[in-house]
Amino acid sequence: RIAILGNGAFAVENARTAIEYGCRKVYIVTRRKNLASPRVPCWFVHQGPAPTPGALVLKMFQPMYEATGFGDPWKFWSVHASSDRSRVHIIQNSRFGIGDVTFLAVACGLLEYVQDTLKRCSRHTLHLTGGGTIDDIQVILKSLGLLGDFEVDRMHKMKQMVGQFCDGDWRRVLLIDATGMNAANFTTFSTGISTKGFVNTYKYLYEHPHEYYKMEKDGLLHALPCNAANEKEDKPAYVTDVKFAMSSGIIMDGLCPRLAILNDCDPVYKYRMYHACHPLDYFLDTAMKEWDHYQELWKTQNGLDAPYQKYPYTREMIEEYFQEYSRNVAGWEVRADGKMDHWPEIGGQANKAFGSVPQWAKDDNAFAEAQKAMESDHIKWWGDHLVKGALGSGP
């Protein structure tokens, strides 16, 4: 029997691992129970060409929550919804733990959430602040979130982050997996898309530094949010939350519209990529088989004696989500089969041309000249300005 302190994504992952290795019972001890995501809503959000509204995300949560007794997703502390539930804002201190196993384990009695905090321990017993106890515990796992390292601040000799710039120095950019969740619409549940956007943005500015100086002249450094170190809360300056990161990105894109063009193809790419790698029928079949596999495994390995739980999602339900998404979000038909020959142009580019090589790039000589120009122009600019000392004395 194991107790896990905390309720972020890692706590949920640890619960699954413990049960997979034969643990008889896992307790997640948490001050407040966070939302977790089943696989179907996660798949849907990541294939969507436009951000999925929080209201639709919670609607997709409901079948799993109701089938497994996980609670009403609309009533979780992190959910801030309008009275008609048409608009939702979700604010919590961690990202969603993602997976069906969490819910199945709760339904089968192998996992239990305890909303309280640990006061003290005695032999094999957790004494909780609310007066209760959890007995016969052999292992305690702490999954209490991210602690930053002040050595990072000291290495950069910085007192604050100004946007993604260390102490406002645009040549020193720093990215972390921003903490927490603060969103009304969801493009992703992970860090991949934002990391790709970060790399594109600052690579572009390094190669076109005149764009940065134009932004600076327009008041960029005064507009960007700042984050100073807070030693009392053990938070270095570089540890920023998702709201800080989103604000920085919005301001950067507003002062340099060309930055947004760098990611113009993301909506089409993520839709095509997801349906090519994880088509709906294959994904749903895999999810159902693994759902049943865990129940069989737990019977033999964990001594599970619980009635069979049917997988709570069907293809028909997911088709209905696509219809609502097409009607209320995209404005055109987004299909569950991944076909997009009927789509309008997105990002100023016809879909039939997406991913195709431009005609000039098929000529080796033209390609070599374009590459030479690209590499030489920005190197010359940097060289000229460094020699003149226009960039200051920093690294």
N, C-alpha and C positions, 0 to 999 in steps of 0.2 A: 504494500500500500504506500502510495506516494502522494505528497502534497507539493503543489507548485505555487509559489508566491508570485503573483502578477497575472496580467490578463492581456498581454500584447500578442503579436503574431508568434513570437518565439515560445511563449508559454503554451499556446495551442499546439505548436509543432512538437514540443516536448511531451505533451499529453499523448499525442498520437504515437510517438516513439515508445513511450513507456508501455502503452497497451499492446503495441505490436510485439514487444518482447515479453509478454505474458503477465504484465502487472494485473493484479486482481481488482484494484480500485485506484482511481486517480482523483484527487481533489484539486481544483483550481481555486485558490483563496485570493479574493480580489475585493478591493474597496468598493468598486462599481463594476458591474458586468458589462463588458464591451460587446458591440455587434461583431459577429463573425460572418463570413461569406461562404455559402455553398459554391460548388463548382459551376453550376449553370449560370448564375448571375455574373461570375467572374469571366467565364467564356464569352458571354454576351457583351459585356462592357469592352473587352479587349478586341472584339471583332468590329465593333460599331464605328462607322466612319465619322460620326458626330458624337459629342459627349452625351452619355446617358443620364437623364435627370435622376436625382436622388429618389423622387417618388416612384419611378419605375424600378429602380434598384430594390427598394423596400418591398414593392409588389412582388418582385421575383424572389425575395427572401422568404415571403410568407408560406409557400407550400412546405418548405423544409422546416421552418420554425414550428408550424402547426403540427406537422406529422410526427415530430420528435419531442414535442413538449419543451422547446427551447425558449418559449415566451413569445410575446407579440412584438415584432421588430419596431412597430410604430411607437411603443411605449418605453423604449430604452432611453436612458438618461441623455445620450448623445444626440438624439433626434429632435430637431426643432422644425415642426411642420405647421403649415397653415391649417385653419379649422376644417377645410374641405379636403385636406391631404393632397392638394394639387402641387404644392411647392414644399420642398424639404431641404433643410441644411443639416449636415451631419458634422459634428465637432467632437472629436475624442482624442485621447492622448496617444493612441497607437493606430497603426493600420489594421485592416481586417486580417484576422487569421483566416486562411482560405483552405477549404477542403470539406468534403462530406463526412469524413471520419469523425470529426468532432461531434457532429449532430447525432450520428449513429451510435456513438459511444454513450452519449447522454440518454438516448432512447433505450439502450440495452442495459443501463445501470452501471456501466463501467467508469463513467466520468460524471462528476458532480461539481457544480459551481457553488461555492460558499462565499456569500457577500459579507465580508468582515475583514479585520486585520489581525495579524499575529501579535499577541502581547508577550508571551513567553513560552518556553518549551520545558517539559519534563520528560522523563524517559518514555519514548515512543508516543508522546502526547503533545498536541498543539493546543495551547490555551489562547482563546480568542478575546479580542477587546470587548466584544458584546457579551461575554460570559460563557459562551459555549466552548466545547472541546471537540477535537478530532483525534480519535484514539487509534492505536495500533499502526502508527506511521513509522516506516523504516527508513524512508529517504525524503529529504526536503530539497527541492530545487528552487533557486532564486532566479526569476526572470522578470526583473524589475525595471528593465529599460536601459537606454543608452546613457553612459557616463562619458563625457568628453575628457580629453587629456589636455591639460593646460600647457604641456610641452609644445603643442601645435601653435598656440598663441605666442609663446616665447620664441620659438624658432622664427616666426614671421615678424617678431618685435612689434606686435600690433596690440592696440587697445580695443579695436572694434572692427566689425565687418560693415562695410558700406555697400549694400547690395551684395554681390558676389566678390567684391574687391577687398583684399586685406588692407585695412587702414586707408581705403580709398585709392589705392594704387592699382590702376586698371591693368597693369602688366602682371599682377599677382592675383589670379582668380582661384577660388577654392569652392569645391562642391562637396556637400555631404548628402546622405540620404535624409532629407529633411524630416524632422520628427513630427508625429501627430497627424491628424486628419482634419481638414476644414474645407468642405466642399458642398456645393449644391448640385453639381454635375460631375460626372466621372468619365474621363478618357481612359484611365488605367487604374489598377490597384497596385502597381509596382513602380519601380524607379526607372525602368528602361527608356521610356519615351522622353521623360524630362532630362535624363542624362544625355541622350542623343541631341536634344535641343540645345543643351548647355554647350556641348562640344562644338556644334555648328555655329552657335552665336559667337563664341570667343575666338574660334579659328578665323571666322570672317573678319572680326575686328582687328586681329593681329595682321591679317593679310591686307586689310583696308583701313589702316590707322586713321586716315583723314576722317573716316566716318565716326570714330570715337571722339575725335577732337571737336567735331561739329556738335555731337551730343553734349560734351562737356561745356561747350560755349552756351548751349541752350539750357544749362542748369541741371545736368544729370546728377551730379554728386550731391546737390541740395535736395533733389527729389527722391533719391533712393532711400529706403529705410536703413536704419543703423541698428546694430546689435552689439552692445558692449558686454564684457565679461561680468558675471555675477558670482563672486566667490562664495557668498553665503549659500547660494543654491547649487554650488559646485558645477556651474555652467560656464565653460570658456566662451569667448566671443564667437568662435567659428561654429558652434553648435546652434543652428537656427531651425525654426519650425517651418512647416509647410506654408503657413500664411505669409511669412517673411519671404520665402522663395517665390511664391506666386506674385506678390506685390512687386518684387524686383523685376521679374520677367515682364509683367504688364507695362511697367514704366520704360524698360529698355525697348520693347517693341513699339511703344508709343512715340518715342523720340527717334527711333530708326526703323521705319516701316519695312525696310529691306530685310530686316532680321526675320520677320514673319514669313517672308517669301521662301526662306531657306527650308522651312518645314511645310511648304505648300502641299507636298505629295503625301504627307503622313496619313490623312484620312483614307485615301484610296489604297495606300500600301498596307496599312494594318488590316483592312477588310480583306484584301486579296491574299495577304500572307496567312491570315488566320484560317480562312476557308480552304487554302491549299494545304496547309500543314495539319489542321484540325477540323476537317469538315464535320458538320453537325451530326450526321448519322454515325460516323466513326467515334466522335467524341462521346455521344450519348450512350452508345453501346459499351464503350470502355467504362464510363462512369457507372452504369448499371451492373456490369460484371464485377467491378471492384467492390461495389456496395454489397453484393451477394457473397463475394469472396471473403470479406472481412467477417461477415456473420458466421460463415462456416469455420473460418480460422479460430474465432473466439470460442466457438463451441468446443473444439478439441484442445485448444491451447490454454484458454482462460477459464474453462469450465462454465461458459455462458449457458444459462437456462432462461431464455427469454423468447417470446413469440417472434416469428419472422416479420421483419419490417420491409414493406414494399417501397421501392424507390419513388420519391414523390413527384418526379418530373416526367413528362411525356413529350413526344415531338409535337403533338397538337398544342400543348401549353406554350411551348417555345415559339411555335408559329404565331400564336396570338400576341406574344411579346413583340415579335417582328412587325406585326400589323400595327400595333399601338405606336411603336417607335417610328415607323414609316409615316404614320398619320400626324403625329404630334411633334416629332423631333426633326427628322430628315427632310420631310416635305416631298419625298419621292419614295418609290418602293424599294426598300432594302430587303433583300430576299434571304431566306434561310439556306438556300442552296448555293449561295456565293456568286450567283450570276449577276453581272452588272452591265450588260450590253444596252440596257434601257436607261442607264443613268444620265443625268445632265453633266455638263463639264464642271469639274471641281478644281479649284486652285488655278483657274485660267488655262487648264490643259485638258485636251480631249482624252477621254479614257482609253480610246484605241491607241493613243500614242504613249500611254503610260509605260515607262520602263524601256522604251525604244531608244536606240542610239541615233543622235542627230546625223543628218547626211554628211556634214563636214567632218565628223569624227570617224567616218569610214575611210577617209583618205589619210594614209600614214603621214604624209608630209604636212598636211594641214593640222593634224593632231599634234605632231611634234612642235610646230611653230606656236600653236596655242599654249601648249605646256611650257614652252620656253618663255613666252611672254608673261604667263602667269607667275612663273617662278622668279623671273628677273625683276619685274616691276616692283613687287612689294619688298624684295630684298634691297633694291636700290633706295627705296623710300626710307627704310629703316637705317640703312647705312648713312644716308645723307643727314638724317636728323640726329643720329647718335654722334656723328662727327661734330655737328653744330652744337651739341649739348642741349638740344631742345627738349629732350625727354627727362632731364634731371639727372641726379647722381645715383638713383636707386638701381637695384639689380636688373 
